[in-house]
């Protein structure tokens, strides 16, 4: 979501840290107050036991971006869903225009990206591939090699197969 408003040259982009799951409401309220706000959203498919549903969720959870003068951040902080302004060296961090443009590009091509949440897979852990050409395959983690590679053993075949896929394609079996 992006609002187009004429801006003053002194205005900069700042990141507002929001309460969990409050990003869309904060974006709506901040925009309604006349602020130039940006909330990069991606469409993801969530699966429940009985159905699949497309959900629009923030590309970066808990963040809404606002372009304003630093002195106006106090007004943004009064919103019930805003926790704080993201800071760097104890000052509100200025987000560069190029970084906002990068987020816009990423949000427009959401099918090809995924946030890596730092999930680690342990040896012997049961995993399931949820995306890509191996979707539906259930296996045992033989070795976890960082963010981009997992070596698995399929249960059905009893052989070890090395699979090099994005970690966002793999999830733990609960």
C-alpha positions, 0 to 999 in steps of 0.5 A: 500500500502506498499513498502519494502525497506531495512532500516537503524536501526536509521529509525523510523515511522512518520506520515505526515499530508496531504491535504484532499484527497491527501493521495494517491498522496503523498504516490506515490510521497514519495515512488518514492523518495525512502522513505519507505512509508505506506498508509493503504487503505480500500475498501468501497462501496459508493452509489449514487442515480443511482449506487454503486461503490467500492472506495479505501480510506485511513483507517485514512484520511489525514495521510501517514506514512513514515519510515525514519530518523528524519533529512529526514522529511524536504525532505518529507515536501517539497511535495505539498500535505504534510501539516506538520509532526504529532507532540507530545510535539512539536517534530515529533511523533514516530509511533511504529512498533506495531502501523503500524502492527496494521494498517496493520491488520485492513486494511486487515480486513476492512469489520469488521471495520469502523471509527466512525466520532463522529456523534451524533443523536438527539431525533426525528431525522430521521435515516436509517440503511445502513448495517447489518440485519436491512439494509434499515430500516428507523426510528426515533431516540428515544434515542442516547446512545453513540457510540454503541447504538441507540434506534429507533422507526420504523415508519411502525409498531409504536412500539419502538425497541431497536437496538444495532448496530455499529454507522457506520451502521446508518446514518441521513436521509437528 
